[in-house]
Amino acid sequence: MAHYAKGEGALHHHDCCDYSSVAIGRRRFVGLASATVLGLAAPRLARAAGTADALVLSCIDYRLTGKTADYLAAQGLAGKYDHTILAGAALGAVTDKYPDWGHTFRQHLGIAIDLHHIHEVIILDHRDCGAYKVILGKDYAADPAAETHIHTTMLHRLRHDIHRHHPKLGVRLGLMALDGTVEAIA
């Protein structure tokens, strides 16, 4: 018999543990243990339910996450898109400064195609983007024409890259203002 302490007043194992209410038969125990082990050992295949219309790429900027969701809902896409987020959105996916980001975006795009059968990519850059300042070393927000030009250049570069690998995918480009309005980029 196991003792938990020595000397007078020592508790014996049977004094503190009453197993009568939880006793189960050996066969039931072995069956439960086997089922648990098999459940852990057997791989479960995750299967996606349904399809998505698009993969959306947007920026990490916290000021626009809600406005991005609102814009997509207004486009009839609520609950119908996969979402990938990179600092700088298009710039993040094409910059040489962080090449792994572009690789990651392409992997997410491949998964969205294979898993959810998307037929379109929507890329939303935004004005006053801090990632553009950090990555490119220039604040474009003070000059709206120059800001539109640099975003258009990066959006077009990413669209070209997507079409090179997935020519049948539609690609929509947009530049979001801080108020949530989106200018379509041709």
N, C-alpha and C positions, 0 to 999 in steps of 0.2 A: 504494500500500500504506500502511495506517495505521501510524503509530509511536506507541508508548505512552510513549517517552522519547527524548530527543535524545542524541546522542553515542555514544561507544564502548560496546558492550554493549546498545544499544537493542533492544528487542523489537519485532519486526514482528508484525502481526496474525496472520499464518499460523503464527508460531512458538508461540503460546500457545493457540490454539484449533483443535482437530481436530474438524471437524464430520462426518467420514465416518461415524461411528456413529449420528448423529442425522439424517442427510440424508433428506429426503422429497421426493417429486416435487412439482412445481409444482401439478399438478391436485389431488393429495391435500391439499396445504397449503391451496389455495383452498377445497376442499370442507370441510375441518375449520374453517377460519376462518368460512366462511359459516354452518355449522351452529352454531358458537358464537355468532355475532352474532344469528342468528335465534332461538336459544334464549333469549338475554338480552332480545331485543326483543319476542318473543311473550309476552303475559301468560299466566300459569298460573292457572287457576281452582282455588281451594282449595274442596274440597267436604268437608263434614262427613260422617263415617260414622255412620249410625244416629241415634238419638234419645236424649234424656235425660229422666228423669222429672220433674226439678225444677231450679229455680234456687234456690240457697241464698245468703242474705245473712247474713254474720256480721261481727263486729268484728275489728279489726286486732290485738287484744291477744295477744301472743306466748304468754301463759300458757295460752291455750285453743285454739290452732290444732290441736294433736294431739287434744285432747279433743273438739273439734268433728267432726273426721274419724272418731273412734271412735264418737261418738253416731250420726252418719249411717250408718256401717257397721252398727251395731246395729239401725238402722231398715230395713236391707235396701237401702240406697242406694249402697253402695260402687261407684264407677265408673259411677254412673247420674245424676250431677248436675253442673250447671255451678255455679261458685262465684264470687261477687262479695263483696269485702270493703271495708267502709267503717268508719272510726272511728265507734263508737257504733251501728253497724248501723242499726236503724230510725231512730234520732235523726239519724244522718248523712244519711239519705235524705230527711228531712222538714225539717231545720233551715233557717231563713232565714239563719243565720250563714254557711253555705257552700252557697249555692244550686246551684252547679255539681255538687256531689256528688249531689243528687237528680236532676239532669238526666242525669248519667252513669249512675246506677242505672237510670233509665227506658230509656236507650239499651241497656244490657246486657240488660235484661229483653226488650226488643224483639228483639234479636239472638237470645237464647235461644229465644224463641217461633218466630221465623222459621227459624232454623238447626237447632235440635234439637227443636222441637215439644214443649216442656215443657208440662205440664198443671198444675203446682203451683209455688208459691213458698213456701219455708221461711225464716222470718226468726228468727234466733237472737240476741237480746240477751243480755247477761250481767251478773251482779251485780258490784259494785265496779268499775264502768266509768269509766275516766279521762276518756273523751270526754264523758260526761255531766257530769262535774265541770267540764271546760274550757268546754264549749259552754253549759251552763246556769248555771255559776257556783256550784254547790252540790254538796256531797258527801252523796249520799243513802245511802251504804252503812251509816252508823251507825243508820239507822232502816229496818229491813227492810220494814215496811208502806208507808212513803213511797216506798222504792225500787221495790217491786213496782208501786205506783200509777203512778209516772212512766214506768216501762218499759211498762206496760200501755197508758197513754195514747199513747205514741209508736208502739208496735206497732199499735194500733188505727188511728191516723192513717194509717200507711203502708198497712195492709190496705185501708182505705177508698179511698185514692188508687189502689191497684192495681185494685180492683174497678171504680172509675169508668172506667178505661181498658180493662180486660180482665175483664169481668164473668164469663166462663166459667172463669177460672183459680181453682183452689183456693189458699188461703193458710193456712199453718200458722204459728202463733206460739209461740215458746218463750223462756223465761228460764233461762239456764244458770247454775248455781252454780259457784264456783271448783273444786269437786271433779269437775265434768263432768256432774253430774245436771241434767236439764232439766225444768222445770215448764212444762206446757202452759198457754198463756194463751188463754182462750175469747174 
